[in-house]
Structure formats: structure tokens, C-alpha cells
Amino acid sequence: MRSIISKAVIPAAGLGTRFLPATKATPKEMLPVVDKPAIQYVVEEAVAAGLDDVLMITGRNKRPLEDHFDRNYELESALRRKGDADRLARVQESTDLATIHYVRQGDPRGLGHAVLCAAPHVGDQAFAVLLGDDLIDPRDPLLSRMIDVRARHGGSVVALLEVDPAQSHLYGCAAVEATEEGDVVRVTGLVEKPAPGTAPSNYAVIGRYVLDPGLFDVLRRTEPGRGGEIQLTDALQTQAVDEKICGPVHGVLFRGRRYDTGDRSDYLRAIVRLASEREDLGPEFRGWLREFVRDEIDGVAP
């Protein structure tokens, strides 16, 4: 079953209002994380997991996404004339990553609707969904693990992260049962952004999914839920309680490194972490960072 999962869907139609005014004319997915736009990290993750066919669900003002993954002959020619092979390779890297397609969502009717827009492209194959706000460190191959779980159990697989109970209301949360594998649970129910104190567990769904194509039919029947939008969580809840629809729902418990670029503070922390670990930037940057923190502490000390 793993060999037939070759398609990844990346919803990228959001307005990015939390980053205004930076996102007034620039898609949030194009905000740089060190020296690459956030969306490129997501595509690289899909490719590393063996998914070489990528569909982006876009909307108005998202043309820069297409431009980034397309050729820029003028820039490439200028770099070639200068003999700047290093920058030329980095410019061409995004173009050669994968076969990338685009479809517009139109009305912003929720994540479930965005995924449903992928149905004509995906067809009857299992597929992955990667949300651009969640960057998963390449040293923690979450998506590959999820594809392995799908290969053994069928159905759909979600990524779960244990969160502070006080934060559960910000996520879709899962009711789970243990399995023989320590990092895999069976999902028996899902609730989108439960009221404080009502979450079925502390396991929150984060932005990685491996979905059975039968879920498209479930989404077509799913009524708008929280926020008046068609919620992917609601469709997965339907699947979880009735495995006859398109198989079970399992969760992979993720304990690795995740960077939330949808939150301004976490976005800044992600840049610091990733820059600190770069061989070309890290040594000098860490030295400056130590001095900066020391000076800040000295400045506020009594």
C-alpha cells in the first residue's frame, strides 16, 4: 500500500491575518524561515517521504507560490554569468523538487472543503495532507512513519501531539486507545476545538494526515461545523466511529521537533532554532545570541 501513495495535498488558501501587514501582499506561506520560504520546507518533507506529486490548494493573491516553484530564467542567467554556482543551485532547487499542481479553493469554507478540492486530482489513491503552518524537522521523519502505519492498517492516519490541557481548546483533540506499538494509537473519536475542560484527551491533531480516498465521500456529506466551515476533523470523526466507511483511524504520537510558523512567537523561535543549527550560520549566530542574551540579562538585573 505504501508504494501507491505518491500524492501530497498542501492547503495554502489562508489569508494569514495573524501576520498582517506582512501578508497584505505576500502569502504567509512565502514568509522566510532563515533563507527559504516556509512552504518549501513542507514540499521538501513530502518529497523526502516519497511523495513526488504535490497539489497546492490556493486562492487569490497566491501567485508568488507558483512563481517560487517555477523557473526564473532571467535570475538564473544573471547568476550563471557571474559564475555564482552556489546561489544558482539554491534557486533551481525549488524548481526541481517535485511535480507541482495548483487548484483554487474559491470560497474559504474550511480545511475539509480545501481537501475536497483535491478529489479530482487524487482520484482513488490514498494521499497525504500537509499543513504549511507546521514545520517538522527533517531529522524526525513523521510522514514516513504515518505512511508505514497506513500500509499496515489501512484507513487514515493522523499525527498527534501531547499538549498542555489548557491549550486543548485550540486544537482538534482525539479519544484514543493504546495498541501494541508504543507510538501508535487507535483513534475512537475526534472533537474540533473542544470547550475548555471537555477534551477527550491531551492528544491534539497537528498538521499531517494520511487519508483514505473514501474520505472524500464523507466530506461531501459533512455539514458545516465549528465556525460555519466544513471541518476535516468532523469527517475523520465519522470514519473513526464507523470503520466500514473507509477503514479505521490511527494516530502516530509525535515526540519530535515541530515548528509552528502560524504563530508569531513560534515563528521567531523557529528561525532562531534552525539558524543556530546551520553549519554555515550557526557558529557565528550562536556566538552573537549568547552575547545578546547575556547583555539582556545584565540590563534587567537589579
N, C-alpha and C positions, 0 to 999 in steps of 0.2 A: 504493500500500500504506500510505502514511503516514496517509491520511485515515481508515482503518478502525481505527487504534489510538486508542482513546478510553478504555481502562480501565487503571487502575493498581491494583496489589495491594501493600498495606503490611503485612507481618507484624509483629504487635505483641503477641505472646503471651508474650514472655520475662519472667522473674521479676526481672531487674535486680539480681542478687545483688551485683554489684560496687559498688552504691551504697547498700547497707544501712548504717544503718537508715532512710535517707530513703525507700527504696522499699518499706518494710514495708507501708504502707497507700496509697502513691501510686505509680501506674505510672511506670516510668522514662521513658516517652515524654512524660510530663507535667512532667518537671523543666524549670524555666525556663532559657532561654538569653537572657539580658538580661530581656526582659519578655514573651516568648512561649514557650509550651511547645515542646520540640524537635519534636514531631510536626507542629505547624502549619507549620514551615519545610518539612518534607517534602511535605506536601499542597500548599503553595504552589508548590513546584518542579514537581510533577506538573501542576498547573493551567497553569503558565507554558509547559509543553511541549505543551499542547493536550489534556491528559487530564482530562476533567471528570466521570468516573465512577470513584469510589475505593472499593475494598473493603478494609477492615481485618480482618486475621485476629487475633482477640483470644482471651482466656482469662479465667479467674477474676480478680476484682478489677480489671477494666479498665473498669468503668462510667464513671469520670471522662473517658475518651476520648470516649464518646458524649455526655456532658453538655457537654463543651467545644465540640463542633461542633453542638450543639443550641441552640435559643433559650432565653434566660433572661429571661422576661417581667418578673419582679419587679425584677431588676437594671436592665434596660433602662428600665422605668418610673421607677425612682428616679433614674437619670441624666437622663432626659428632664425630670422635674420640676425638677431642679437646673439645667437648661439646659446640661449638660455634654456638648455635641455631640461633642467630640473623643474622649472616653472611650467614648461611646455607639457611635461609628463603629468604634472598635477592638474593642469587644465583639461587634458584629454582623459584623465582618469574617470571622471563622472560620465563622460560620453560612452565609454566602453564597458560600463558596469553591467548593464542588463538591457534587455529589450523592454522599453517603457512605453506604455499607452496611457491615454488620458480620456476621461469622460466627465462631463459636468453634472453635478448633482441637481442644479436648478434650485428648487425650493429647499431651504435648510430645515429638513424635517427630522433630524436626529441621526445618530450613528447607525441605527438599524436601517433607515432609509438609504444612507450612504452605502452600506454594504449591499443592499438590494440593487443598487445601481450597477453593481459588478456582475449581476447574474448573466447577462448576455455574453460577457467575455469569459467568465469562469466556466459556464456550462455545467456538466455533471461531474466535475472533479472536486475533490477536497482542495481547500485553499487556505492560505494564511492571511490574517489581517494584522497589520502593524500600525499602531497609532504613533504619529510623529512627535507627540509630547514626551513620550517615554523613550529615552536612550538607554539601551542595555549594553554594558561593557562587553566588547568582543571576547574578553577572557572568560566570560560566563555565558556559554552557548545555550541560552534558554530556548530559543526557537527550535534548534536541532533536537533538544530533549523532548519538546512538545510533539514534534513530528514523529519521534520514536514511539511516544505513548499512543498517538493516533494509529500508528502502524500495528500495534499490538491489540488495541481495544476498540478501534473504530470510533464512530461518533464524533464528538467535538471535544476540544481540549482548550482550557483557559489557563492563563498564568495568574497565580495567586501570591499575594504578598501579605505577610502578617503586619498589621498596622496597630497603632495606639487606638484603643477603643474610643477615645474621644474624637478620633478622626474618621471613624467608620461611616459617618453620615455623608462623607464627601465622595464615597465610592459605591460601586456595586459590590455587595457582600454575599458570600456563599455559605450555605449549610453543607457540611462535608462529612464523609465517613472515611476512616482510615482504610488503606489497602496494605498488601504485603510489601509494597515499595515505600520507603520512608519519605520520598519526596513527591509521591503521587497520592491523591485522594479522589474519592468518588464524590461528585457534586450532586446533592439531592435537592437543592433549591437555591434560588438567587433572588436578591432584592436590590433594586436600584436606589441608592442613596436613602437607606432606612432612617427613620426618625431616631434621634439620639436615644441610646439605651435599648433599641429594638433590633439591632443587627443580629443575624443568626450565628455569627462567629466574628473573629477578628481578621478573617482572611478576606482581603479585598482583591477584586479583579483589576489587574493592570493591563496596559495596552498591547497585549499579544494574545492572539487567538488562532487556533487551527480548527477550521469549521467543516462540517459535513455539508455537501451541496444541498441536501434535503432541507437545510435550514432556510433556504430561500422561500420555500413554500410556507414555512412557519411565519417568516417575516411578512409575507403577503397577507396573512390573516391576522397579524398582530395589530391591535388598535393602538392609537397614540396613548402613551402613558405619562410618566412624570415630565412636566414641562410642555405637555402637548406634543411631544415628539415620539417617533417610533423607536423604542429602545431595544438595542441588541440584547441587553440583559433580560428583557421580558421574553424574547424569543427563546433564549437559552434556558430560561426557567421552564417554558413549555416542554422543551426537549428533555430536560432533566427529570421531570415528573412522569414522562411517558416515553420510555426508550424505544417503543415500537415506531415512533415517528421517524427518527433517523439515528438511532443508537444512543448510547449513554453520553454523559458529560463527565469528563475527568478534569482535575486540576493539577498542575505542576506547581509545587511550592517553591517559590524563587527566593533564594537567600544570597544572591549575588549583588553586584554593583549596578544600580539603576540611577539615572539622572533625569529628574523631572524638569524639562525645559519649558513647561507650560506655566510655571510659577516663577516670578521674577527673582526671588531669593535663591531658589534651587537652580535656576538658570545660571546665576552668577557663581554659585558653588560648583556647578558642573564645569564651567570654564576653568576655574582655579584648579580643580582636581585633574582635569585632563591635561591642562598646560603643565602642571607640576610633574606629570609622569612622562612627558615627551622627552626623548633623548636630545632633540635639538633645542628645546626651550627650557626644559626642567631645571638643569643645574643653575643657570643664571636666575631664572624666575623664582626658584625656591629660596635662593640667597636673598633676593630683594624682598620676598614675602616675609622671611624671618625678621629682617630689619624693620619692615613696616609694622609687623605685629608688635615687636619689641618697643618701637617708638610710640605706638598707640597705647600700649600698657603703661609705659613710663609717663605718657602725657596725662593719663587719668589717675595715676597713683597719687595717694594723699601725700 
